[in-house]
Amino acid sequence: MFHLIFSIPSWYVIVRFLIPLAMPLALKIVLSALVLLASQYLLISRFTAGGIFSPEMPRALIILCNWAFGAVLFLALLQMLIDAVALMSFLFRHPLEITPMVRYLGALLAMALAAVGVQQAIRVPPVKEVTIRIDHLPREFEGYQLLQLTDLHITRLFNAAWSAEMVRRAMSLNVDLIVITGDVIDGTVQNRIKDVEPLGNLRAPDGVYAITGNHEYFFEQQRWTEHLASLGLPTLHNSHIIIKRGAAELVIAGLPDISASRRNADGPDLAMALKGAPKNAPVILLDHQPRNARQNAQQVDLQLSGHTHGGLIAGFDRLFAKPNGGFVSGLYQVDGMQLYVNNGTALWPGMAIRLGRPSELTRITLRGRE
């Protein structure tokens, strides 16, 4: 069913774009086959060593497949727009003739949009500056800076070279603390060990901490937790740390992903994560998925999440809202707590397209209320 749904744009392109074109039938058949093939990248991925979540194929081929699927998707959307305009003109008795040139220009625009979308998805992201004001923030933490990385999805697409450049850029920011809010990898330790190696160069005065996302539970979660810890990225697993500046304290707590309990692992337990934490210190919670923000709000000042990839394409974010509690991208006020949903440092290579929802290296500066 999943793969049938992904084929819908290709069928629309075949029926409404290709068939009306004046070209030999044999060429239409070949182009139709290519369009269908482009829509089945995920099905093809299932037969690689890493499966659908970590296609073990050449990076250039992954990029090409994402571009091809994006081109088909955008062409389907443009063709729908052309058909809607044609229908409206017919209903108002001013029928428009859709010439072949309009269709060809639509195809070129779709391919260009797909190229831009893939480039935006796979680049090492720029820095995004975010200032968050917290009630009762001790003056010792005024201007405190942390870097949020999330949804790295280290794979053949986001490989060792990409990781190394991302780390180099992250280290140039000189923040106090680095946090990684889940989905660090896709793939087994054996397949990804070289690609994640650059993460060992992440350093910050107050440390580098990670939590698990849902994708960790697809691939040897316990082995990955141990391996990341050996690189200097310990996991906050229903636990917290306390950062001190003199007598002032700041709590950084972390939860495992909400999907963990379905994978025979410990699920999120905020009470356990905050057990023994100082009562009057501000609490920053790392929780991969934003859907539980309202549930966490009573005990937390700021929640940092990812998972949604920002909705990938501007205008598509409503498709991501309902399964994520209505939270997709940016800063939200939630029952007295603030929630920041990061667009992601990278994303899942099964849908590597971004338009209007850019990836980000997120430098967060804490300020007290004015």
C-alpha positions as CSV (number, residue, x, y, z in Angstrom):
1,M,0.0,0.0,0.0
2,F,2.8,2.4,0.9
3,H,4.5,2.0,-2.5
4,L,1.1,2.3,-4.3
5,I,0.5,5.6,-2.6
6,F,3.9,6.9,-3.8
7,S,3.1,5.8,-7.4
8,I,0.0,8.1,-7.5
9,P,1.8,11.2,-8.8
10,S,3.5,9.1,-11.5
11,W,0.1,7.8,-12.8
12,Y,-1.2,11.3,-12.9
13,V,1.8,12.4,-14.9
14,I,1.4,9.5,-17.3
15,V,-2.4,10.0,-17.9
16,R,-2.5,13.8,-17.9
17,F,0.9,14.8,-19.2
18,L,2.5,12.1,-21.3
19,I,-0.5,10.6,-23.1
20,P,-1.8,13.9,-24.5
21,L,1.6,14.7,-26.0
22,A,2.1,14.2,-29.8
23,M,4.9,11.7,-29.8
24,P,5.4,8.1,-31.0
25,L,3.7,5.4,-28.8
26,A,7.0,3.6,-28.2
27,L,8.5,6.8,-26.7
28,K,5.4,7.3,-24.5
29,I,5.8,3.7,-23.2
30,V,9.5,4.3,-22.4
31,L,8.9,7.6,-20.7
32,S,6.0,6.1,-18.7
33,A,8.2,3.3,-17.5
34,L,10.8,5.8,-16.4
35,V,8.2,7.9,-14.5
36,L,6.9,4.8,-12.8
37,L,10.4,3.7,-11.9
38,A,11.2,7.1,-10.4
39,S,8.2,6.7,-8.1
40,Q,9.5,3.4,-6.8
41,Y,12.8,4.5,-5.3
42,L,11.7,3.3,-1.9
43,L,10.7,-0.1,-3.2
44,I,14.0,-0.5,-4.9
45,S,15.7,0.5,-1.6
46,R,14.1,-2.5,0.1
47,F,16.3,-4.8,-2.0
48,T,19.5,-3.2,-1.0
49,A,21.6,-4.3,2.0
50,G,20.3,-1.5,4.2
51,G,16.7,-1.7,3.3
52,I,14.2,1.2,3.0
53,F,15.6,3.2,5.9
54,S,19.3,3.0,4.8
55,P,19.7,2.3,1.1
56,E,23.2,0.9,0.6
57,M,23.7,2.3,-2.9
58,P,26.1,4.9,-4.3
59,R,25.5,8.4,-3.1
60,A,25.2,9.7,-6.7
61,L,22.4,7.2,-7.3
62,I,20.5,8.2,-4.2
63,I,20.7,11.8,-5.3
64,L,19.5,10.9,-8.8
65,C,16.6,8.9,-7.4
66,N,15.5,11.7,-5.1
67,W,15.7,14.2,-8.0
68,A,13.7,11.9,-10.3
69,F,11.0,11.3,-7.7
70,G,10.9,15.1,-6.9
71,A,10.6,15.9,-10.6
72,V,7.6,13.5,-11.0
73,L,6.0,14.9,-7.8
74,F,6.3,18.6,-8.9
75,L,5.2,17.8,-12.4
76,A,2.1,16.1,-11.1
77,L,1.3,19.2,-8.9
78,L,1.9,21.6,-11.9
79,Q,-0.3,19.4,-14.1
80,M,-3.0,19.5,-11.5
81,L,-2.7,23.3,-11.5
82,I,-2.9,23.4,-15.3
83,D,-6.0,21.2,-15.3
84,A,-7.6,23.3,-12.6
85,V,-7.1,26.5,-14.7
86,A,-8.4,24.7,-17.8
87,L,-11.5,23.5,-15.9
88,M,-12.3,26.9,-14.5
89,S,-11.9,28.5,-18.0
90,F,-14.3,25.9,-19.4
91,L,-16.9,26.5,-16.6
92,F,-16.8,30.2,-17.3
93,R,-17.1,29.6,-21.1
94,H,-13.7,30.9,-22.0
95,P,-11.9,27.6,-22.7
96,L,-8.1,27.8,-22.9
97,E,-6.0,25.7,-25.2
98,I,-3.2,24.0,-23.3
99,T,-0.4,23.9,-25.9
100,P,2.4,21.4,-25.9
101,M,4.8,24.3,-25.1
102,V,2.9,24.8,-21.8
103,R,3.5,21.1,-20.9
104,Y,7.1,21.2,-21.8
105,L,7.7,24.4,-19.7
106,G,5.9,22.6,-16.8
107,A,8.3,19.7,-17.2
108,L,11.4,21.9,-17.2
109,L,10.1,23.8,-14.1
110,A,9.4,20.6,-12.3
111,M,12.9,19.3,-13.0
112,A,14.4,22.6,-11.9
113,L,12.4,22.6,-8.6
114,A,13.5,19.1,-7.9
115,A,17.1,20.0,-8.5
116,V,16.9,22.9,-6.1
117,G,15.0,20.8,-3.6
118,V,17.6,18.1,-3.5
119,Q,20.4,20.6,-3.3
120,Q,18.7,22.3,-0.3
121,A,18.2,18.9,1.4
122,I,21.8,17.5,1.1
123,R,23.8,20.6,1.8
124,V,25.6,21.2,5.0
125,P,23.1,23.7,6.6
126,P,23.7,27.3,7.4
127,V,23.6,28.6,11.0
128,K,20.2,29.6,12.3
129,E,20.3,32.0,15.3
130,V,17.4,31.5,17.7
131,T,16.9,33.5,20.9
132,I,14.7,32.0,23.6
133,R,13.6,33.8,26.7
134,I,13.1,31.7,29.9
135,D,11.4,32.8,33.0
136,H,13.6,32.9,36.1
137,L,16.7,32.2,34.1
138,P,19.6,32.8,36.5
139,R,21.7,35.8,35.4
140,E,24.7,33.5,35.3
141,F,23.1,31.8,32.3
142,E,22.2,35.0,30.5
143,G,23.5,34.6,27.0
144,Y,24.2,30.9,27.4
145,Q,24.5,29.3,24.0
146,L,23.8,25.7,22.9
147,L,23.8,24.1,19.5
148,Q,21.0,21.8,18.6
149,L,21.7,19.2,15.9
150,T,18.9,16.8,15.0
151,D,17.9,14.3,12.4
152,L,21.5,13.8,11.1
153,H,20.5,10.5,9.5
154,I,24.1,9.6,8.8
155,T,23.9,7.3,5.7
156,R,25.4,6.9,2.3
157,L,23.8,10.2,1.5
158,F,25.0,12.0,4.6
159,N,28.4,10.3,4.7
160,A,31.8,10.8,6.3
161,A,32.7,13.8,4.1
162,W,29.3,15.5,4.9
163,S,29.7,14.7,8.6
164,A,33.2,16.1,8.7
165,E,32.2,19.4,7.1
166,M,29.1,19.7,9.4
167,V,31.3,19.1,12.4
168,R,33.8,21.7,11.2
169,R,31.1,24.3,10.8
170,A,29.5,23.4,14.2
171,M,32.8,23.7,16.0
172,S,33.4,27.2,14.5
173,L,30.3,28.4,16.5
174,N,32.1,28.1,20.0
175,V,28.9,27.3,21.9
176,D,28.7,26.2,25.6
177,L,26.8,22.9,25.0
178,I,25.9,20.7,22.0
179,V,22.8,18.5,22.0
180,I,21.6,16.0,19.4
181,T,17.9,15.4,19.5
182,G,17.7,12.0,17.9
183,D,17.9,10.1,14.6
184,V,21.7,10.3,14.5
185,I,22.0,7.4,12.1
186,D,20.4,5.1,9.6
187,G,22.2,1.8,9.2
188,T,24.1,-0.8,11.3
189,V,27.2,0.1,13.2
190,Q,29.2,-2.0,10.8
191,N,27.9,0.0,7.8
192,R,28.1,3.4,9.3
193,I,31.2,3.3,11.5
194,K,33.3,5.4,9.2
195,D,30.5,7.8,8.4
196,V,29.9,8.7,12.1
197,E,33.6,8.9,13.0
198,P,33.7,12.7,12.5
199,L,31.1,13.2,15.2
200,G,33.8,12.3,17.7
201,N,35.3,15.7,17.0
202,L,32.3,17.5,18.4
203,R,33.4,19.3,21.6
204,A,31.9,21.9,23.9
205,P,32.8,23.2,27.4
206,D,29.7,21.7,29.0
207,G,29.7,18.6,26.8
208,V,27.9,16.9,23.9
209,Y,24.8,14.9,24.7
210,A,22.4,12.9,22.5
211,I,19.0,11.2,22.8
212,T,17.5,8.4,20.7
213,G,15.1,9.1,17.9
214,N,12.7,6.6,16.3
215,H,15.3,5.6,13.7
216,E,17.8,4.4,16.2
217,Y,15.4,1.6,17.1
218,F,15.5,0.3,13.5
219,F,19.2,-0.3,13.8
220,E,20.9,-1.9,16.9
221,Q,19.9,0.9,19.3
222,Q,21.9,-0.4,22.2
223,R,25.0,-0.9,20.1
224,W,24.7,2.6,18.7
225,T,24.2,4.1,22.2
226,E,27.4,2.5,23.3
227,H,29.3,3.4,20.2
228,L,28.2,7.0,20.3
229,A,29.2,7.2,23.9
230,S,32.7,5.9,22.9
231,L,32.9,8.9,20.5
232,G,32.1,11.3,23.3
233,L,28.4,11.5,22.7
234,P,26.7,10.0,25.8
235,T,22.9,9.5,25.6
236,L,20.5,11.0,28.1
237,H,18.2,8.1,28.6
238,N,15.4,9.1,31.0
239,S,18.2,11.0,32.8
240,H,19.6,14.5,33.2
241,I,22.7,16.5,33.8
242,I,23.2,19.7,35.8
243,I,25.2,22.5,34.5
244,K,26.5,25.0,37.0
245,R,27.7,28.5,36.9
246,G,28.7,29.3,40.5
247,A,25.6,28.6,42.6
248,A,23.3,28.8,39.6
249,E,22.1,25.6,38.0
250,L,20.5,24.6,34.6
251,V,19.0,21.1,34.1
252,I,19.4,19.3,30.7
253,A,17.1,16.2,30.6
254,G,16.7,13.7,27.9
255,L,14.0,11.1,27.0
256,P,14.2,8.1,24.7
257,D,11.9,8.2,21.7
258,I,8.2,7.5,22.2
259,S,8.5,4.5,19.8
260,A,11.0,2.7,22.1
261,S,8.4,0.8,24.1
262,R,7.1,-0.8,20.8
263,R,10.7,-2.0,20.2
264,N,11.1,-3.8,23.5
265,A,13.1,-0.9,25.0
266,D,12.5,1.5,27.8
267,G,10.0,4.2,26.8
268,P,10.1,7.9,27.9
269,D,9.6,8.6,31.6
270,L,9.8,12.3,32.5
271,A,9.5,11.7,36.2
272,M,12.5,9.4,36.1
273,A,14.4,11.8,33.9
274,L,14.0,14.6,36.4
275,K,14.4,12.5,39.6
276,G,16.8,14.3,41.9
277,A,16.9,17.5,39.7
278,P,17.1,20.7,41.7
279,K,13.5,22.1,42.1
280,N,14.2,25.8,41.2
281,A,16.5,25.3,38.2
282,P,15.2,25.9,34.7
283,V,14.7,22.6,32.8
284,I,15.6,22.1,29.1
285,L,14.1,18.8,27.8
286,L,15.4,16.9,24.8
287,D,12.6,14.9,23.3
288,H,12.9,13.8,19.6
289,Q,9.2,13.9,18.7
290,P,7.2,17.1,19.6
291,R,3.9,15.4,20.0
292,N,4.1,15.0,23.8
293,A,4.9,18.7,24.4
294,R,1.6,19.4,26.2
295,Q,2.2,16.4,28.5
296,N,5.7,17.7,29.3
297,A,4.8,21.3,29.7
298,Q,4.1,21.3,33.5
299,Q,7.6,20.3,34.4
300,V,9.7,21.8,31.7
301,D,10.7,25.3,30.6
302,L,12.0,24.6,27.1
303,Q,11.6,21.4,25.0
304,L,13.9,20.9,22.0
305,S,12.6,18.5,19.3
306,G,13.1,17.5,15.7
307,H,11.6,14.5,13.8
308,T,9.3,16.5,11.4
309,H,12.0,17.8,9.1
310,G,10.1,21.0,9.1
311,G,7.5,19.6,6.8
312,L,10.0,19.4,3.9
313,I,8.1,21.6,1.5
314,A,6.3,24.9,2.4
315,G,2.6,24.3,2.2
316,F,2.9,20.6,2.9
317,D,3.5,21.2,6.6
318,R,-0.2,20.5,7.5
319,L,0.4,16.9,6.5
320,F,2.9,16.7,9.3
321,A,0.9,18.6,11.9
322,K,-1.7,16.1,13.1
323,P,0.7,13.2,13.8
324,N,3.0,15.6,15.7
325,G,0.5,17.2,18.0
326,G,0.2,20.3,15.7
327,F,3.9,21.1,16.0
328,V,6.0,21.1,12.8
329,S,8.6,23.9,12.6
330,G,9.9,26.7,14.8
331,L,9.0,28.1,18.2
332,Y,5.7,27.4,20.0
333,Q,4.2,28.5,23.3
334,V,2.7,25.4,24.9
335,D,0.9,25.8,28.2
336,G,3.6,28.0,29.7
337,M,6.5,26.0,28.2
338,Q,8.4,26.9,25.1
339,L,8.9,24.3,22.3
340,Y,11.4,24.6,19.6
341,V,10.9,22.1,16.7
342,N,14.1,22.0,14.6
343,N,13.8,21.6,10.8
344,G,16.7,19.1,11.0
345,T,20.4,19.2,10.3
346,A,19.8,16.6,7.5
347,L,16.9,14.2,6.9
348,W,15.9,10.7,5.9
349,P,17.4,9.9,2.5
350,G,14.1,8.3,1.4
351,M,12.7,11.8,0.8
352,A,15.6,14.2,0.4
353,I,13.8,17.3,-0.9
354,R,13.4,20.7,0.8
355,L,11.7,23.8,-0.5
356,G,11.0,26.6,1.9
357,R,11.8,24.5,4.9
358,P,15.6,24.8,5.1
359,S,17.9,22.6,7.2
360,E,19.7,24.3,10.1
361,L,22.5,24.3,12.5
362,T,20.6,25.9,15.3
363,R,22.5,28.1,17.8
364,I,20.1,28.9,20.6
365,T,20.9,31.8,22.9
366,L,19.1,31.8,26.3
367,R,17.9,35.1,27.7
368,G,15.8,35.9,30.8
369,R,12.5,37.7,30.5
370,E,12.7,41.4,30.1
